[in-house]
Amino acid sequence: MLQVVRFGLVGAVNTGTFYGCYLLLNRWLPYYPAYVLAFLLSMVGSFFLNTYFTYRTRPTWRKFLLFPLTNLTNFTVTSVGVYVLVEWWGVGEGVAPLVAAVAAIPVTFVLSRRILTG
């Protein structure tokens, strides 16, 4: 259970890091390159925070190269979730992404734990 709490904390820190990097980079770069670079930087930070803090394991190149699969999985689950919530269940477009993001946490947690702890 403690890993789940730490995973949530890392997610919150990662979101703040992403947004801060995006705002900073967007001063000098167009919005999309700033977005992509901020996303990549926050993903690297998330890898190390999850490795050391959440799962208390040693980082390796193999884990580092597999870690983006957690982001791809999260994107897929939340994208499908948003569609299902809005189109099938009539949930509002403003709330659906938040509900889908919360629903994706267990899937992302399990996958990242599998990648980072073996």
PEPENOR-V437445 format. One record per run of one state. SS is the DSSP state (A for helix, B for strand, O for the rest). FROM is the first residue (numbers start at 0). LEN is the number of residues. If there is no record, write none. Layout:
[[SS/FROM/LEN] [SS/FROM/LEN]]
This chain:
[[O/0/1] [A/1/24] [O/25/5] [A/30/24] [O/54/6] [A/60/28] [O/88/4] [A/92/25] [O/117/1]]
